[in-house]
């Protein structure tokens, strides 16, 4: 029976990075994945260029960019392996990248550069460690015994036979994008060892609405504009200044994806469709001199298709501004500045970029990512830590994987 120091389940961002760092600690690592390709989520992310981290991440205040039952949990790992550390690794491998707005970093050429870097890190250990990858290879069962030496306490049944290991790392991701292989195996493994799981749900996902209620806006599909979007009450208020995209079934675009992670079923979202102007003041000023139709006047602040759609909803808005009542103009300004909408749902995991929820951080060490089950670790998206759109989730994969790998090196202490 083959033996390894550690078995990592999942060859995605967190799993591959953890494997490379662990091998550099001198460990013998086995990476298992049921998919034929490695890191498919990296490959398709960021339009194929992978938004791999974000310069604006504040490691001292992770609650600004991360959510979960306890977002402060990620502070330790993020502060020990920062975006600057990962950028330095990219530079070491001579991978060109660029910054888009709000600190988002992308590969210049292709996400494939990033994947090849992770594989090179796995293959380039000079410390006697190594990474073996079995792909595609199924995980059939994991058993634990404390009646044997620590190096053999985990017995792992795989599609290529049974192996022994001193530790197991679960880096299986969430339920998002099942077409590239997402499953619930990480949550099942947690429950097998009596660890708690915060109920998963789709995050960074388009929102949908009742067909009848959405009918007036379905014709706007493809229209994009900058907005202010909010959800929650005064105590839980969360908002973003980002672009919004109309779709046939509802709303998408960066602003909607961001707010979707905070939106709760049955609650509303509020959208300011013209955040750069005080519409009430602007319309009242226009009334003093403009003979344009209200929709034509609105064109100065919102796209014409949107202006026409809104004006058509009330006869009082289908006349020249100069003839409109103050009440009608004020109501229109109010609606456009704080459009209340109650989504009926989301586009689900098939369109979600991440999974909110996961293995409960109360059952994990924030320093090492080890669970209450000795020698069993959880890293990346499978944990109840979810980042904003913009590279934050990949940074959590790098940071949690690094913290875990360093802890494994200390714990397993391979002979030199």
N, C-alpha and C positions, 0 to 999 in steps of 0.2 A: 504494500500500500504506500502510495506517494505521500510525502510530508512537505508542508510549506510552513513558513512562519505565520503568514496571514493569507486568508482568502478574501478577495474583494469581489462583491457581487454587484456587477454593473460597470460597463466600460464607457460611461459617459464622461462629462466634464469632471465631476468630483472624483469618480472612481479612477480614471486614468491619471489625474494629477496626483492623487493620494498614492497611487502605485509607484509613480516615478520618485516621489519624495521618500517613500518607505524603502525603496531599493537603494536609494542614496544613503540610507541609515544602515545599510548592510543586510537588509532583510530579503528573504526569498519569498516572493509574492506571486500568488496565482490570481488572475483576473478572469472571472466568468461572465459571459453575457449570452443571452439566448438569441441575440441578433447577429447577423453575419457581419454587419458594418459597425465600426466603432463610432461613438460620438455623433450620431446622426442629428441630434438636436443642435449641436454646434454647427454642423454642416448647413442646416437650413435657416439658421438664425440670422437676423440682421440683413435680410435680403441676400444671403449667401456670403456675407462679409463678416458676420459675427461681431456683435456689439459686446466685446469681451470684458469690459469693466467701465467704471465711471470715475472721473477725477474728482467729482464733487461729493463723493461719499464721505460722510463725517463719522469717523470711527468712534468718536467720543459720544455721539448721540445717534445710535443706530435706529431709534424709533422714528427718525425723520424720513428714512428711506426703506424701512423694513416693517412688516407687520407679522403678527402671530399672537398667541396668548401672552407671550413674554418676549417682545422684540429685543430687550436688553440682553437676552441670552447670547446674541451673536457678537456682542461687543468684544469679548476676549479674543476670539479667533480673528475677527476683522482687524483688531489693533495689532496683532502679531504678524499677520500677513496682509499687507495693504495693497490698494491699487498700484501704488508706486513700486512695490515689490514685483508685481506681475508685469508691469511695464518694463522693468529692468530685465526680466526673463525674456520678454519679446525682443528687446534690443540685443541681448546676448545672442539670440538666434537670428539676428539681422532680419526680422520680419517688419516690413514697413506698415505703419498704421496712421490714422488721422483722427482728429477730433471733430465731431459734429456738435450740434448745439447741446447745451446743458451738460457738458463734461463727458458725453458719450464717445467712447473710443472704438473704432472699427478697423479691421484689417484692410489695407489698401487693395490687395489683390483678391484674396479669397479666404474663406474660413478654413479651407484645406491647409493653409499655412499653419494655422493654429493647431489643427489636429496633428499634423506631422511634427510640430514642436513637442506636443505632449508625448507622442510615440518615441521621439528621440530622447526625451527625458527618461522614459521607461527603459530604453535600451542603452543608455550611456553611463550607467553607474560604474565608478572606478573603486567602489568600496567593497566589492565582493557580493553585493546584493544583485538581484535579478528579478525581472518581471516575465512571467509566463502567461500568455493569453490563450484561453480556450474559447473559440468562437466559430460558429454558433455552438453553444453548449448549455444544456438545460440544468437548472438546479432542482434536484428532486427532494432532498431532505437535509436538515441540519440537526445533529444531536450533540448534546453537551454532557460531559461527565467530569466531576471534580475528583474522581477516584483514580485518575491517571496523571502523569506529569503534565505540567502546564502546557508544554509545547504540543501536546496531543489531545487537549481537552475538547476540541471540536472535531467531529467526524462529519464530513460533508459528502453527500451522495450527488454525483453529477452525471451528465450524459456520457462522460468519458471515464467513469469509474469513481471510486471513493477515495478521498484524501483526508489526511489529518492536518490540523493547524492549531496554533496557539491562540489565534484571534480571527474573528470574522468582521468585515466591514460591509455594511449595507449601503450601497450607493446607487440604488435602483430608480431614483427619480420619483415623479408623481404619476398621475393618471393622464396628463396632458398629451395630446396628439397620439392617440392609440395606433394610428396608421404607421408610425415609426417604431412601434414596439412597446409602448407604455403599458404597464400592468400594475396590479395592486400588491405584488409580491412583497414589497418592502413593509407594507402595513401588516400583511399576514405574518411575516417573520417577527415583527414587533409583538404582535398579539400572542404568537406561539410562546414567547418568552415572558409573557405577562406584563408587557409594557403598554402604557396608555397611548391611544391615538386620537388626536383632535380630528373631528369629522372633516374629511377632505371635500373641497368644492373647487370649481373652475375659477381661475384668476387671470387677470390680464386678458379679458375675453369680451367680444362684442355683446351688447345688450339687445334683447328682442322685446317686441310689444305685440299686443293683441292686433290681429289683422285689421279688424274694423276700425279700431282707434288709430292705427298707423296709416290707414288708407290715404289721408290727405298729404302725407309726407313721403309715401313710397316713390312718388314721381321725382323726388329730389335725390334718388340713389346716385351716388358718385360725386355729389357735391361736398366739398370740404371747406372749412373755415376755422379761424382761431376763435376759441371760446374760453369762458371761465365756467368750470363744471364742479358742482359740489354735491355732497350727500352727508347725511347725519344731522344730529341736533347740535345745539350750542356746545355741549360737552364733548361730543364725538365728531364735530365738524371736520371734514376733510375736503380739500379742493385743489384743483389743478388748472393752470393756464396752459392749454395745449390745443392742438387741432382736433376737430370733430369731423367724422365722415358719416354721411347719410347712406344707409343701405336699404334694400328692398324690405328687409324684415325689422330694421331698427337702426341702431347707431353703433359706429365703430370709430377707428382713429385713435391716436395716442391718448387723448383726453379721456375717452370712454374706457379704453383698456385700463388706464390708471385707476379710474374711479370704481371700476367693476370689482376690484379686489377688496374694496371697503363697503360696497353696496350690499345691503341685506335684503333678502326676499320680502316683499310686502311694503318696503319703504320707497321713498321717491328720490329722484335726483333733480337738481335745479341747474339750468343752463342759462348763462348770459351770452346771448348770440352776438352782442356788440359790446364787448368788454372795454373797448378803448374810448367809448363816448357815453355821456349821460343822455340817453335817448329822450327822456322826458323834456329835458332842457332844450335839446336840439330840435325836437318836433314843435315845441311851443315857439321857439325862435323862428322856425320856418313858416309857421302859421301867419306871422306878421307880414310876409311879403310873397310867399311862393304860391303860384297857381298850379303847380305840378300835382298830379295824383299822388296820394300818400305812398303808394308802392314805388313810384318813381323817385320820390324824395328819400325813401329808405335805401335806395340803391347806393347812396353815398356811404352807407355804413355796413350793409350786409349784401351778399350776392343777389342779383336781380331775381333769380329763380326763387330764392327764399322769400324775398320781399313780396313777390307776386302771390306765392302760396299763402303767406300770412294775411295779406290784404283781402284775399278772396274769401276768408272765413267769416267776415262780418260786413254787412252792407255799409255800416258806419265808417269802414276803412276803405271803401271803394269810391272815394270822392277826392276832389282837390284838398290839399292840406288847409288852405285858407278858409274852406267851407266846413271843415270838420269841427265838432264840438271839443271843448277841452277834455271832457270826460272820455270821449272816444280815443283821443290821442294819448291821454294818460294811461288808459287801460292797455292800449297797444304797446306803449313803452314799458309798462310793468311786465306784460307777458313776455316780451322779447328779452327783457333784462333778467328775468327770473322765471324761465319757462319750467313749470313743474311737470315731471313725467314719472309715472310708476311703471317700470319695466315688468313684464310678465315672467322674464327669465333671461337666460343667456344662450349663446350658441353652443355651450357645453364644452366638454373636454376636446372634441375634435378641432375646435378653433382656439382653445385656451392656450396661452403661452406658458402658463405655470399652473401648479396646483397649490391652493391655499389650504392650510391645515397640514396634518402629518404626525409623525412621532412626537409625542408630548415632550417638550423640553424639560419638564419637571423630572423626567426619568433619564435625563442625559447630563453629563458633565460638560459645562461650557468651556473648560480648559482642554479637555481631551476628546470630547464627543463619545466617550464610552458610556454605555447604558448601565442601568442597575444590574443587568445581567453581565457578570464578569467576562471581559474579553470580547464583548459584542458592541460594535460601534455603528453609528448612523451619521451620514454626512450628506450635504447637498439638499436637493429639493424634497427628499423623503422626510426631512425634519420640518416641524411646524415653524419655519422661518421663510417668509416670502418677501422678495424685494420689489421695488418699483420697476417699471419699464425703464430700460436705459443702461443695461449692463450690470445692475446690482445683483441679479440672481447668479450670474456667472461668477462675480466676485465672491459671493457666499460659497459657491462650489470650491473655488480655489482656497479660500481661507479656512473653511471647515475641513477640507481634505488635507491641508497642510498641518493644521492643529492635530488631527488624528494621526497622520503619518509620524510626526515628531513624537507623539505619545507612544506609538507602537515601538519606535526605535528605543525609547527609554525603557519600556516595559519588557520587551522580549530580549534585549541585550544579546545580539548574536555574537558568537565566538569570533574573534579576529584571527 
